Amino acid sequence: EVALFYALKKINKNVRILNVDRCAKKYDFLFQSSNHQPKDILQTFLNPHDEILKTDLVIILDTNDKRLLEPLYSEFEKNSSHIIFVDHHPILTTGPKPTPHSIIDTKAASTGEVAFHIIKKLGIEIDTNIAEALYTSIVFDTHLFRFIRNSSATHLIAAELLNYNVNPEKIHRAIFGDFTKNKLLFSVRAMNNLEFFASDKIAFLRFFEKDLISMGLNKDHTRDLIDTIMNIDSIEAAMVVREISENEFKVSFRSKGRIEVLTVAESLNGGGHLYASGAYVTGSLKDLKEKSLHLIESQLKGLKSGTEA
């Protein structure tokens, strides 16, 4: 969104960024070379009474599921002429479909790649600000090129972006090197709750949002938990649950490639990638855990018997 902000400004468009959640501070570096402060560009929709200006076009990035943007999406529908999704996630089988004219490229390894091609098609000259934002999107979403869908395209785009005075070491450090003492202590505490199922092929972890808040952390500081779990050699799939309240949860699923966790997320009205997905769930943690583990274990049994997962 930052890359498109700078790009569309260059062709004299009136552009505004509006997010459902506050952007993590680790992305502040994207504005160091400009005259802007993050708070001036990355605006947050706080409640339904916020003013939503009449808009010709709303571009929603990195999802094609309107449910993830409520109540903001409903306000967009009232105040905009057109809404499109720009994304690289698979279109949901049972969930809402993207709007007409949306740009969904499931072969792209990140939405940054899709934005790169849009900017190129519009004939907008890439500069350092645009290139830095696009490169950040690509390295974050691919986990430093670990997940690139067996394509050279990601590396070729990244190589081109590095020609615009982009400092990859600075970006890698900002995105992946944000460990603090409290983050480490929280991770240790959370990992004490790690459970294993199906002969150590499935991992389950639950932690409380209130513990994050008490240590001065936010949900962005928990992304490393599931990555750490997936480094365990026996694990095929992992499930991490953030308990927001007694009956409200954010669940993240990850797989090494043989278990399609997207089907599990969709059964919970969620979405994402085939092997990395999630959902917001209300109800019973016990039911959430049992249903998810059953669906993952069913796929594991299919693998053992030689049938399709």
ZIVENKA-V990597 format. One record per pair of residues at least 12 apart in sequence whose ideal C-beta (glycine too) atoms are under 10 Angstrom apart, sorted by the first residue. I is the first residue (numbers start at 1). GAP is how many residues later the second one is. Records with the same first field share a line. If there is no record, write none. Layout:
I = GAP / GAP
//
This chain:
1 = 14 / 16 / 17 / 18 / 22 / 40 / 41 / 58 / 59 / 60 / 61 / 85 / 110 / 114 / 132 / 136
2 = 15 / 21 / 25 / 28 / 29 / 32 / 34 / 36 / 39 / 40 / 113 / 127 / 128 / 130 / 131 / 132 / 134 / 135
3 = 27 / 58 / 108 / 109 / 112 / 113 / 115 / 116 / 123 / 126 / 127 / 128 / 129 / 130 / 131 / 132 / 133 / 134 / 158
4 = 13 / 55 / 57 / 82 / 111 / 114 / 115 / 118 / 120 / 126 / 129 / 130
5 = 12 / 31 / 36 / 37 / 124 / 125 / 128
6 = 24 / 28 / 30 / 35 / 113 / 118 / 120 / 121 / 122 / 123 / 124 / 125 / 126 / 127 / 128
7 = 108 / 109 / 111 / 112 / 113 / 115 / 117 / 118 / 119 / 120 / 122 / 123 / 126 / 127
8 = 49 / 51 / 110 / 111 / 114 / 116
9 = 115 / 120 / 121
10 = 109 / 112 / 114 / 115 / 116 / 117 / 119 / 120
11 = 111 / 112 / 113 / 114
13 = 43 / 44
14 = 39 / 41 / 42
15 = 26 / 42 / 44
16 = 25 / 27 / 36 / 37 / 39 / 42
17 = 23 / 24 / 25 / 26 / 27 / 42 / 44
18 = 24 / 25 / 26 / 27 / 32 / 34 / 35 / 37 / 40 / 51 / 54 / 57 / 58
19 = 23 / 24 / 25 / 26 / 42 / 50 / 53
20 = 24 / 25 / 26 / 48 / 49 / 50 / 51 / 52 / 53
21 = 23 / 24 / 197 / 198 / 199
22 = 16 / 17 / 20 / 21 / 22 / 24 / 196 / 198
23 = 15 / 16 / 18 / 19 / 20 / 21 / 197
24 = 18 / 151 / 154 / 194 / 195 / 196 / 197 / 199
25 = 13 / 149 / 153 / 193 / 195
26 = 110 / 114 / 147 / 148 / 149 / 150 / 151 / 152 / 194 / 195
27 = 15 / 106 / 109 / 113 / 147 / 148 / 193
28 = 14 / 146
29 = 103 / 107 / 138 / 141 / 142 / 144 / 145 / 146
30 = 12 / 99 / 102 / 103 / 106 / 141 / 144
31 = 98 / 101 / 102
32 = 97 / 100 / 138 / 142
33 = 94 / 95 / 96 / 99 / 132 / 134
34 = 94 / 95 / 98
36 = 93
44 = 28
45 = 24 / 26 / 27 / 28 / 30 / 31
46 = 26
47 = 24 / 25
48 = 22 / 23 / 24 / 26 / 27
49 = 26
50 = 21 / 22 / 25
51 = 24 / 28
52 = 20 / 22 / 23 / 24 / 26 / 27 / 28
53 = 26 / 27
54 = 24 / 25 / 26 / 27
55 = 21 / 24 / 25 / 26 / 27 / 28
56 = 24 / 25 / 26
57 = 23 / 24 / 25 / 26 / 27 / 44
58 = 14 / 15 / 17 / 18 / 19 / 21 / 22 / 23 / 24 / 25 / 26 / 27 / 41
59 = 23 / 24 / 25 / 26 / 27 / 43 / 44 / 56 / 59
60 = 12 / 13 / 16 / 23 / 24 / 25 / 26 / 27 / 38 / 39 / 42
61 = 23 / 24 / 25 / 26 / 27 / 50 / 51 / 53 / 54 / 76
62 = 23 / 24 / 25 / 26 / 27 / 48 / 49 / 50 / 52 / 53 / 75 / 79
63 = 22 / 23 / 24 / 25 / 26 / 35 / 48 / 208 / 209
64 = 20 / 21 / 22 / 23 / 24 / 25 / 26 / 27 / 28 / 31 / 32 / 33 / 34 / 35 / 38 / 39 / 40 / 42 / 207
65 = 20 / 22 / 24 / 26 / 27 / 30 / 31 / 32 / 33 / 204 / 205 / 206 / 207 / 214
66 = 17 / 19 / 29 / 30 / 31 / 32 / 33
67 = 25 / 28 / 29 / 202 / 203 / 204 / 212 / 213
68 = 27 / 202 / 203 / 210 / 211 / 212
69 = 14
73 = 23
77 = 22
82 = 17 / 18 / 19
83 = 15 / 16 / 17 / 18 / 19
84 = 14 / 15 / 16 / 17 / 18 / 19 / 20
85 = 12 / 13 / 14 / 16 / 17 / 18 / 19 / 26
86 = 12 / 16 / 17 / 18 / 19 / 25 / 28 / 29 / 31 / 32
87 = 15 / 16 / 17 / 18 / 19 / 21 / 24 / 27
88 = 15 / 16 / 17 / 18 / 19 / 20 / 21 / 22 / 23 / 24 / 25 / 26 / 53 / 61 / 185
89 = 15 / 16 / 17 / 19 / 22 / 173 / 182 / 183 / 184 / 185 / 187 / 188
90 = 14 / 16 / 172 / 176 / 181 / 182 / 183 / 184 / 187
91 = 13 / 15 / 180
92 = 170 / 173 / 174 / 177 / 178 / 179 / 180
93 = 169 / 170 / 173 / 178
94 = 169 / 172 / 173 / 175 / 177
95 = 170 / 171 / 174 / 175 / 176
96 = 173 / 175
103 = 12 / 14 / 15 / 18
105 = 12
106 = 43 / 167 / 168
107 = 42 / 43 / 44 / 46
108 = 30 / 33 / 40 / 41 / 43 / 45 / 46 / 49
109 = 29 / 32 / 33 / 34 / 36 / 37 / 38 / 39 / 40 / 41 / 42 / 44 / 45 / 46 / 48
110 = 24 / 26 / 27 / 28 / 29 / 30 / 31 / 32 / 37 / 38 / 39 / 44 / 47
111 = 23 / 26 / 27 / 30
112 = 21 / 22 / 23 / 24 / 25 / 26 / 27 / 28 / 29 / 30 / 42 / 45 / 46 / 49
113 = 21 / 24 / 25 / 28 / 29 / 35 / 36 / 38 / 40 / 41 / 44 / 45
114 = 23
115 = 15 / 18 / 19 / 22 / 23
116 = 14 / 15 / 18 / 19 / 21 / 22 / 37 / 41 / 42 / 44 / 45
117 = 36 / 40
119 = 12 / 15
120 = 37 / 40
125 = 39
126 = 34 / 35 / 37 / 38
127 = 37 / 38
128 = 33 / 36 / 37 / 38 / 39
129 = 35 / 37
130 = 31 / 34 / 36
131 = 27 / 29 / 30 / 31 / 32 / 33 / 34 / 35
132 = 29 / 32 / 33 / 34 / 35 / 36 / 38 / 39
133 = 28 / 33 / 38
134 = 23 / 24 / 26 / 27 / 30 / 32
135 = 22 / 23 / 25 / 26 / 27 / 29 / 31 / 32 / 33 / 36 / 37
136 = 25 / 30 / 32 / 35 / 36 / 38 / 39
138 = 16 / 17 / 19 / 20 / 23 / 33
139 = 15 / 19 / 29 / 32 / 33 / 36 / 37
140 = 31 / 32 / 34 / 35 / 36 / 83
141 = 13 / 132 / 135
142 = 12 / 13 / 16
143 = 32 / 33 / 80 / 84 / 133
144 = 24 / 28 / 31 / 32
145 = 13
146 = 81
147 = 110 / 126 / 128 / 129
149 = 124
175 = 48
176 = 47 / 48 / 51
178 = 42 / 43 / 45 / 46
179 = 42 / 45
180 = 35 / 36 / 37 / 41
181 = 34
182 = 30 / 32 / 33 / 34 / 35 / 39
183 = 29 / 32 / 33 / 34 / 38 / 39 / 41
184 = 40
185 = 30 / 32
186 = 21 / 25 / 26 / 28 / 29 / 30 / 31 / 35 / 36 / 39
187 = 20 / 30 / 34 / 35 / 37 / 38 / 41
189 = 18 / 19 / 22 / 26
190 = 15 / 16 / 17 / 18 / 21 / 22 / 32 / 35 / 38 / 50 / 52
191 = 14 / 16 / 34 / 37 / 38
192 = 13 / 15
193 = 12 / 13 / 14 / 15 / 48
194 = 12 / 31 / 34 / 35 / 38 / 44 / 46
195 = 44 / 94 / 98
196 = 33 / 36 / 38 / 39 / 42
197 = 40 / 42 / 92 / 96 / 99 / 100 / 103
198 = 36 / 37 / 38 / 39 / 95 / 98 / 99 / 102 / 103
199 = 35 / 37 / 101
200 = 32 / 33 / 34 / 35 / 36
201 = 31 / 33 / 34 / 35 / 36 / 37 / 55 / 57 / 58 / 95 / 96 / 99 / 102
202 = 32 / 33 / 34 / 35 / 36 / 37 / 53 / 57 / 90 / 91 / 94 / 95 / 98
203 = 23 / 25 / 26 / 27 / 29 / 31 / 32 / 33 / 34 / 35 / 36 / 37 / 51
204 = 25 / 33 / 34 / 35 / 36 / 37 / 85 / 88 / 89 / 92
205 = 17 / 20 / 21 / 23 / 24 / 33 / 34 / 35 / 36 / 37 / 47
206 = 33 / 34 / 35 / 36 / 37 / 43 / 45 / 79 / 82 / 83
207 = 15 / 18 / 33 / 34 / 35 / 36
208 = 33 / 34 / 35 / 36 / 37
209 = 13 / 33 / 34 / 35 / 36 / 39 / 40 / 41
210 = 33 / 34 / 35
211 = 31 / 32
212 = 30
219 = 23 / 25 / 31
222 = 18 / 20 / 28 / 30
223 = 17 / 29
225 = 13 / 15 / 17 / 27
226 = 12 / 13 / 14 / 26 / 27 / 28 / 50 / 52
227 = 27
229 = 25
230 = 24 / 25 / 26 / 46
235 = 19 / 20 / 21
236 = 18 / 19 / 20 / 21 / 22 / 23 / 60 / 63 / 64 / 67 / 73
237 = 16 / 17 / 18 / 19 / 20 / 21 / 22 / 23 / 24 / 27 / 38 / 55 / 56 / 58 / 59 / 60 / 62 / 63
238 = 14 / 15 / 16 / 17 / 18 / 21 / 23 / 58
239 = 12 / 13 / 14 / 15 / 22 / 25 / 39 / 49 / 50 / 53 / 54 / 57
240 = 12 / 13 / 14 / 38
241 = 40 / 44 / 47 / 48 / 51
242 = 36 / 38
243 = 42
244 = 36 / 37 / 38
245 = 37
246 = 38 / 39
247 = 34 / 35 / 36 / 37 / 38 / 41
248 = 32 / 33 / 34 / 35 / 37
249 = 19 / 30 / 31 / 32 / 33 / 34 / 35 / 36 / 39 / 40
250 = 20 / 28 / 29 / 30 / 31
251 = 13 / 14 / 17 / 19 / 26 / 27 / 28 / 29 / 30 / 34 / 37 / 38 / 41
252 = 13 / 18 / 20 / 24 / 25 / 26 / 27
253 = 12 / 15 / 17 / 19 / 20 / 22 / 23 / 24 / 25 / 26 / 39 / 42 / 43
254 = 18 / 19 / 21 / 22 / 23 / 24
255 = 18 / 19 / 20 / 21 / 22 / 41 / 44 / 54
256 = 19
257 = 17 / 18
258 = 17 / 41 / 42 / 44 / 45 / 51
259 = 15 / 16 / 36 / 37 / 38 / 39 / 40 / 41 / 43 / 44 / 50
260 = 13 / 14 / 15 / 17 / 35 / 36 / 39 / 48 / 49
261 = 12 / 13 / 14 / 15 / 16 / 17 / 31 / 34 / 35 / 38
262 = 12 / 13 / 14 / 15 / 16
263 = 14 / 32 / 33 / 35 / 36 / 46
264 = 13 / 14 / 15 / 27 / 28 / 29 / 30 / 31 / 32 / 34 / 35
265 = 12 / 13 / 14 / 16 / 27 / 30
266 = 13
267 = 12 / 24 / 25 / 28
268 = 12 / 13 / 15 / 20 / 23 / 24 / 27
269 = 12 / 13
279 = 13
296 = 13
//
